[in-house]
């Protein structure tokens, strides 16, 4: 899966939320959700089908945080939110 498709909902995955990409394994141990996301099958060629994919937006947030050392909200605030006049909003964060 390529991060270059992050701006569209055409990554090729079928899942529309974390309910379909469950972090639980058959032994009921919990894996990091990023590992589960990346291990998920991609049944469609990326760019060929539109399926809203909430886990993909969380993956982009994880990539931003890993690359910048900032939460996605801290990264976006001066670059996007403030220039657009968007006031401070709550942004859910995951421990991973």
N, C-alpha and C positions, 0 to 999 in steps of 0.2 A: 504494500500500500504506500502511496506517495503522499507526502504532506502537501504537494503542489495542488492537490484537489481540495484543499481545505476551504476554499471560498465557495464551493458548490456542494450540493447534497447528492453528488453522483459518484461516490466512492466505490460503488459496486456491492456494498453490504446490504443485507435485507433488514437488519435490525432497526427498529425505530425507537428504541429506548433500552435502558439497562435491564429491563425485564427479560429481553430476549438474549442478551449477552450477559449471562449470570456469572458472577465471580465465584460461585460455589462449584466445586468439583464433585464427582460422584462420592468421594469420601467425606464430603461436607467440610473440607478445609477451605480456607479463603485464600485465593491468589491475589496478587496485585491486579487491579482492574485493567491496568495498561497491558499486562501480559495476556490477560483474557481477551481483550479487544484485538490485539495483534494476532492472536492465534485463531480468531474467528474466520470461518470460511468466507471467501469473497465469491459469491455465486454468479455475479454479473461482471462483465468487463467494465472497469472504472470509466465513467463518462457516458455510459450507454443508457442508464436508467436513473430516474429521480426517485429517491426514497429519503425522507427526512431522517436524519441520523443524529440523535442527541449524543450518543457516546462519542461520535467523531468530533463534536465541538469540545467535549471534555478532553479528548486526546490532543487537540490543538492547544488547549490551555496548558496541558502538561508539557508540551513541546516548548511553548513560550516560556514557561517557568524554568525549564531545564536550561534553555539557551541564554536567558537573560538574568536569572537569579531573582526575578521579581514575580509576584503573582500576576495573573493576566489583568486584573483590575488595576494594579499599580502600573503596569506597562501601558495599558490603554488610556489611563486617565489623562496624561499630558498630550498624548498623540491623537486621541480620538474624542474622548468624552468632553474634556474642557473646551476644545475648539468648536465642538458642536453645541456647547451650552448645556450639556446634560449634567444635571446635578448628581451629587453623590447618591449612589444606589447600593443596596446590599447585593453581594455576589456570592453565591454558595461556594464554599471551598471544601475539598476533600483532603483527608489526611495524607493520602498518597501524593 
